[in-house]
Amino acid sequence: MSKRNRIFIGILLIFAAGLAFMLYRVVADLDPRYRESAEESLVETAQLMASLVEQDARNGAIDTSRLGPLFKTVYARNFEAHIFSVTKRRVELRLYVTDRSGRVLFDSLGHVTGADFSQWRDIRMALRGEPGSRTTPDVENDPATSVMYVSAPVRSNNDVIGAVSVGKPVQSFGQFVEAARRKTLYVGLMSVAGVLLLALIVSVWLVRPFGLIGDYVRYVRAQRRFSLPRLGRRALGVIGAAYDEMRDALAGRNYVADYVQTLTHEVKSPLSAIRGAAELLQEPGMPQEQRQRFLANITRETQRIQEMVDRMMELTALETRRSLEHVENVALRPLLQELVTSAQDAATARQIRIVLQAADDAEVEGDPFLLRQAVSNLLDNAIDFSADGAQVSVSLERTPRAARIRVQDQGPGIPEYAQDKVFEKFYSLARPHSSKKSTGLGLSFVREIASLHQGRIELGNAPEGGAVAVLSLPLAIA
């Protein structure tokens, strides 16, 4: 076998092994991600049903009289909902309510009324005042009949008087997992075909230097003149071009797989909340106050998805750049003064002061627009995590080789479990003043901007408390 063929076969094997491993990981991770999304929706449903049961409780006793007609009506509803490639025609949600001893007072299916469920994990935890969960098959040793349950405590005057557990058959969302697996495998196989074609093209370009060397060896044997420097430059150029093409191909596949997985996981939660609220709004006789609350929930989750998509498009456009398009010398002190003045308007509403310390100016080479966005993201984070009436400090330090922009807040700091995750896409911590999370893309955006400017971003806890972010950028060459 020739050297050319061995190189070609080696490249094909590397690509095939890499793509097979990636597809295996993506397909294997689908089921856990769907289970997490389903459990998150069941948690909210359990809390909602617990609140409804609490409204009917009298003198510490649970009254389930109106639950029977409600679920009888729900199970009898005729509908046909097309959810992507799956058609849903019946409600599969289950509910049972127990008293404080764990005895079942109500079962939506009517199978276990009066049974003692105090030993089940979901009920045991709910009776302790904590949300609980379990997955149990209806038929022993038959995983296909498994049902996921999530519980919530029922309280009266702050005392736990019972528990509510909401269940959903695993098969109801298992069909979505199977559909996603089929689509993933289809896309993966199509990608394999495309990548193999790319590997063929790349391998042709990659082995060309060996062909050129062989030609020149034959020239030497024929006593013909040749230029060694020219040969070296041409061979290195062809190898460099082939390497760039292979790197882009491999990076592109991993990039797409990562985004598909993370975006799907993040969007499932707000979509589940929207779907649940929309279904509840269809119920007749709902009080106007509850109707407005569900409509507000739909609006809030829709805005969350829109913000996530917009920020991801900005980040994607930034990540595709290999270098800055518009580079100029940027004076950092005027830029920081402008951003601090702008941010102070938003901070004033919560009586937060922003203090700028920049005794010396520093110039860096970069894109002023992107630098403004990076510092603005850091300022927004610092304001969000600061308590009302606190202070945010912004300083500019100049070292012999770099300029360091330091943004420090007086908030709770970064928890130990989150310190190695803060720059991950879609990872976000709840804001102390609102208990809400952001899109989780801001710090990834800052990191990409720092990388394009040959700098770095660091985020940690200050010794005196609070979080501190340091953006380091190389100084402009005088």
N, C-alpha and C positions, 0 to 999 in steps of 0.2 A: 504494500500500500504506500502511495506517495505521501510525502510530507504535507502537501496541500490537502489531500483527503483526510489525513489524520487530524489536522487543525480544524477542518470543517466539521467532522464528526464530533470532536471534542467540544466545539462551541454549541452544537445542537444538544449534546447531552447536558451541558451546563444549563442552558435555557430550559430544557424540559424538566430537569430536576428542580430548578428554582420555581417555575410556574406550578409544577405539581405540588410542591410544598406550600406555596401561597394559597392555591385553591383549597387544599386540605384544611389549612388554618381558618380560612374564611368560612367554608361550609361547616366546619366543626363548631364555629363560634356563633352560628345563627340561632340554634336552639336556646342557649343560655340568654342571649340578648332578647329574644322574644319572650322568654319566661320572665325576665326582669321587667319588661314593659307591661306584661299582663299583671304581674304582682303590684306594680305601681298603681295601675288603674283600680285593682281590687281594694287596695288600701283606702283610696278615696271613697269608693262605693261603700265599704264597711263603715267608714266614719259617717257617711251620709245616712245610712240605714240606722246606725246607732243613735243619731240625733233624732230621727223620726220616732224610734221606739221610746226615747226619753220623753218626748212630748206627750206620750200616752201614759206614762208612769204616774201612779197616784199613791201617795203615802208609802213609797219604797217598794210598791208592787208593780210588776210589768203587765201591761194589758196588750195582748197580741190579737185582739178581736178583728181589727181591720186589716191585718196582714193577709189573712186567708183569702178574702174576696179580691184583694189587690193582686196577689200572685195568680189566682185563678184567671183573672182577666188578662194578666200579662202573658201567661202561657197560652191563652186562647187566641191571641192576636195573630192576624194573618198579614204578612208583609214579605217583601222580597228586596233585600238590600244587596246591591252589587258592590263589593269591596275589592277593588282591583280585579283579579281573576277568580275570586271566590264569591259565591252567592249564599247569603244567609237568609233563612226563612223562619227561624224560631228562636225564642229567647231560651238560653241555656243556663242563665244565672241561677244559683241556688242560694237559699238563706235558711239558717236556723237560729233560734233565739233560746238562750238558757237563762235560768235564774241564778242566784248567787251560789247555789250549791253545785251547779253544773248540769242540772236536769233540764232536758229539752222541753221548752214550752211551746215552741212552734217550729215546724219543718215544712218548707215550701213544697216538698215532694210528698209529705205525709208518711214517710217511712220510719222515722226514728223518734216520733213524738213520745215523750215520757222516758226516753233512754238517759242513762247517766254518761255524760260526755266530759266529766271533770278531769279525766286522765288524758284527754287529747291535748296535744301541745298548744294548739291555737286557743282553746277555751281556758286552759290552765294559766296561760300568760295574760289573757284578757281579764280574768278574774283577779289577777294581781295588779290590774290597772295599766298593763302594757299591751301594745299591739302584738299579735302573734300570727304565725303562719304554719302550714303543713301541706304536704301533698300525699294523698292516700288513695289507693285504688278502690273502686266499688266492688270489684271481684278480686279476691285475694290471689296474689301471684300473677295478676294480669295487668302489666303496666299500661296497656292500651285504655284501661278504664280509669286511669288516675284522674283525680280531681284536686285542683289547687284551692286551698282555703286560706282566707285572711280574716282575722278577727279584730274586734274593737270593743272596749268595755262600755257598758251602759251605766251611767251614773245618775244619782239623785241626791241632791244636796252634797255633792262632792264624795258621796259614798258609792262604791261599785255594787250595783244591785243585780248585775247579770252581764251577759256577753252576747254579741252579735257576730256571726261568722258568715262570710259571703264566699261562695265557691263557684268555680268555673272549670268544666272538664278540659283537660289538657288537649284533647283532640280538637276542641273548638279553635285554638290558635295553632295547633300542630299542622293544620292544613295550610296556614300561611307560611310556616317553616318549610314545608315540602315545596310549595310554589316558589319560595325564595331560593331554595336549593337548586331547583330545576333551572331557574333563570340564571343563577350564578354559574352553574356548570355550563350552560349554553354560552354565556358571555365568555367564560374561561376558555372553552374550546375554540371559539372564534378568535379569541386573543392569542391562543397558542398558534393557530394557523398564521395569524398576522406576524407574530414574533418570529416564527420559523422562517417566514419569507424574508423578514428583516435580517435574521441571522445569516441567511443565504447571501444576501446582498453585502452585509458587513464582512462575512468571511471572504468573499471575493476580493474586497478592497484590502482586507487584512493580509492575505497571502500574496498580494501583488509584489511587496518588497522582496519576497523570496524568489519570485519569478524574475524580477529585475536583476537580483544578484546572480541567479543562474545564467541569465543572458550575458552579463558582464564577464562571468567566469569563462563562458564560451568565447567571448571576444578576446580574453587574455590568451587562451589556447590558440586562437587564430592569429595572435600577435597584432591585434587591433588596438588602437589608442582608446583610452577611457579616462574619465574624470572622476576620481574618488570622492572629492568634496561634493560634486554634483550628485553622485550616487547617494551619499549619506544624507544630504538635505532632502532628496526626493523620498527616500525610504522612511526617514523620520516623519516627514509630512504625511505620508499615506498612513503610517501606523497611528499617528496622532489623530487623524480624522476618523479612522476606524474605532479607536478607543472612545472618542467623544460620542459617536453614534451608539455604541453599545451601552455606554453609561446613561445616556438619555433614555434609551429603551427600557433598561432595567429600572431606573429611577421613576420613569413615568408609570410603569405598571404598579410599583409599590405605592406611589402617590395616589393613583386612582383607587386602589383597593382600600387604602387607609381612609380616604374621604368617604367612600361609599359606606364603609362600616360605621364610622363615627357619626356621619350625618344621619344615617338611618336610625341609629340608636337615639340620637338627641331629638329628632323630629317625632319619634313614636310617642313620647310622653305628652307633648302639647296636643297632638292629634287625638290621642285617647281621651284627654280631658275635654276637647271640643266635641268629640263624638258622644261622650257620656252626657254632657250638658244638653246637646241637641236632642238626644233621646228622651231625657227627662222633661224637656220643654214640651214634648208632644203629649204629656200626660194631661188629661182634662182636670179642670178645677184646681190648678196650682195657684197658690196665693201670689199676688202681684210682687210682693217683696222677694220671694224666692225666684220668681221669673226674672226679675231685674238682676239678681245676683248671678244667675246662670248666664244671662246675656253678657254681663260684664266679664265673666270668666271666659266666654268665647272670644270676646274682643281682645282681652289681655293675651290669651294664648296665640291668637292670630298675629298680633303685633310682635310677639316673641319669635314666631317662625319667620316673619318678614325681616326682623332685625338680624336674625341668625343668617338668613340667606344673603342679605346685603353685605354683612361683614365678611362672610365666607368668600363672596365674589371679589371683594377688595383684596383679601388675603391671597386668593388664588392668583389674581393679576400680579400681585407683588412677588409671589414665589416663582413665577415664570421668568422673571427678569434675571439675567446673569450679571448685569452691571447697571450702573446709574446712567440714565439717558441725558439728564441735564445736570452738569456739575459746575459749581461755582464756589468761591470762598464765602463762607457764611459766618458772620459775627454772632456768637452765641448770646452775649449779654443782651443786646437789643431784642433778640428773638425771645429770650426768657422773660424780659420785661413785658413784651407784648402778650405772651401767653398767660402770665400771672395776672395781668390786668383783666384779661378776658375771663379767666377762670374765677376771679374774685367775685364777679357778678353772680355766678351760680352758687358760690360758697356762702354769700352773704345771707341767703335765705335761711341757712342753718347756723348763722353767726360763726362761721369758720374763717379764721384769718390765714392768709397766705403770705409768708414772709420770704423775700428774695435776698440772698446774700451773694453778691458777685462783685468783689472788689476789683478784680482784673478781668479784662475781656480775653476771649480766645477765639481764633478762627479755625474752622475745619473745612475740608473740601466735601461738598455733598449737595443734595437736593433740598432746598429750603422747605418745600412743601412737605416732603416726607419727614424731615426732622421736626417740623411743627406737629405733625400727626403723632409722632412717637412720644414727644414730651407731653402733648395734650392727653394722650392715653394714660401716661403715668400720673399726671395731675388729677384726672378724673378718678382713677383708682384710689389715690390718696384721700380725696374728698369723700368718696363713697364709704371708705372704711374709717373715717374720723367721726368722733362723737360731736354732738352739737356744742358749739363754743370752743372747739379745739383749735390747734394751730397746725398748718402744713408748712414745712420748711423746704425751700428750694435754694440750692447753692451751686455755684460754678467754681470748680477748682482746676488749676492748670498745672500739669506736670511737664517735665522736659519733653515728653513725646505725645502726650494725650491730654484731652480736655475731659473732665468728669462732671457730669450733671447729676446731682444728688437730690432726690425727692423723698422726704421723710414725713410720715404722719404720726399721730398720737393715738392710733387705733389699737385693737387687741393684738395685732401682729399676726404672723402666719403660723397656724398650728403645725406641730411637728409632722403629722401624717401628710400634710399638703405641701411641704417644702420642696419635694422633688417632683411635684406635679403641676406647679403653677404655670409653667410654660407649655403644657400640653393643650392641644386644641380642644375646645369645648369644656375644659375643666374650669369651674368657677366656684368661689365660696360665697355664701350668703352675706349680704351687706348687713352690718349690725343694726342700722336705723330702720331698715325696711324689710329685712329677712328675705329679700329677693336676690336672685342670682343674675349675672350678666350672661352674654352669649358665650363667654369663655374663649374669645378670639383676640381680645385686646392685647394681651401680653405676647401671644404668638406674632401678632402684627408688629409689635415693637422689636421683637427678636429678629424678624426678617429685615426690618429697616436697619438695625444695627449691623447685621451681617453684610448688607449691601454697602454700607459705609466702612467696612473693614473694622468694625468696632465690636463691642459686646455689651450685654445687659445682664445685671446681677440683681437679685431680689432676695432679701433676708430680713432678719429681725435686728433692730438696733439694741445695743446694750441697755439703753435707758427706757426701752419700751417702744412699741409701734413697729411698723414695717418701713424699710428703707430700700429704695430702688436706685441703682447707680448705672447710668448710661455712659460708657467710655467710648470716645471717638478720637482717632488719630488727628493730630494737629496738621493744618495745611502747611505745605512746604513753602518757605519764604522765597 
